[in-house]
Amino acid sequence: MSISIRKVDERVEAVYFTRDSLIVDLMDGRSISVPLTWYPKLLKATPQMRAHWKICGGGYGIHWPEIDEDLSTEGLLRGSPAPNALKTAAAQKNINRRTAHSRPLKRRAKQKS
């Protein structure tokens, strides 16, 4: 019986974004999709800033010079968000929830004297 070993190449081939996600295509045909909320610098960046990325680290990293953000395919595959990103995302979600459920303040009509 023969066992074939699949060649894995975790180097970056392409990087792109949807409204809520970062997607990284790897040389071996896999795609990694992660929520933008995991990377606050990317979340806050403009689409033009996000589009300006470079492959680094021998093909295993991505660098965004304008926002000083670096990610590795190893971290993306491991599912590692930026430090404190989940706390920031949870806090923002709570703020949005409170805002959506809050009632507008009622103004009292001025009485004529």
N, C-alpha and C positions, 0 to 999 in steps of 0.2 A: 504494500500500500504506500502510495506517495502522498506527501503533504506539501502543498504549494504554499509558499510564504508570499503574502501580498506585500508589495513594496509600499511603504508609507513615506510620503513626502509632505511634511508639515510646513513647508515654506509658503509664503504669501504669493498668491497670483493676482488677486484683485480685491479691492475694498470698495464698498458702496453702502448707501444708507437708504432706509425707508423712513417713514415719518417717525417711527418709534424704535427702530432697530439699527444696529451696526451689523453688516454682513461681510464676512471675510471668506473668499474662495481660496482654497489651498491647491497646491500643485498636483496633489493626488486625486483631485476631483471632489473632495468634501467641501462643504460650506458650513461655516460657523455663524450662527445668528444669536446675538445677545441684545438685551434691552439697552437703549441709550441711557436710561436712568442709572445704569451701573457705572457710567463714566460721565460725571457732571461737566467736565471741561468740554467734552464733545457735545453733550446735550445743549449747553449754552452757546456753542459756537455757531456761526452762520454757515449756511450750506457751502459758501465759497471757501471758508476756512476748513471745513471738513473735507472738501474735495482736494485740498492741497496736502497730500500725504506722500511719504517716501518709505520705501522698503529699507530696513536697516537690519543690523545683527545677523549678517550672512543670509538674509532672506526670511528669518524667523521673527522679525519685529516690524512694527509700523510706527512711524514718527510723524507727528503733525507739528511742524516748526512754529507756526503762528500761534498755537495755543500751548506749546510745550507739553505735549502728551505723547507717551510712549506705551505701546502695548505689545505683548508677545503672543505668538500662537500658542505657546505652552500655557500661559495664563488664561487665554480665551478657551482653550480646550478643557482646562481644569474648571472653568466656570468661576473665575476669580474676579469679582467686581473691584472697583477702586476702593481704597480705605474710606470708610464712613459713607459710601455711596448709598447703601441700603438705608441707613439712618436718615440721610438727606431726602431720599425718595419717600420714605414713610412719613416724614414730617410734612413734605409738600402735599402728599395725599390727604393727610389730616386737615391741612389748611384748606385744600380744595373742597373736602367734604363739609367742613364747617361753613364755608362761604356758600356752597350750594344749598345748604339747609337753613341758613339764617334768613330771617324775615327782614324786609326793609323797615327802617324806622318810620313810624307814623308821625307826621307833623300835626301839631294842634293848629286849628284855625284861629286866626287872630280875632278876638272879640272886638266888636265896634263899641266905642265908648260914647 
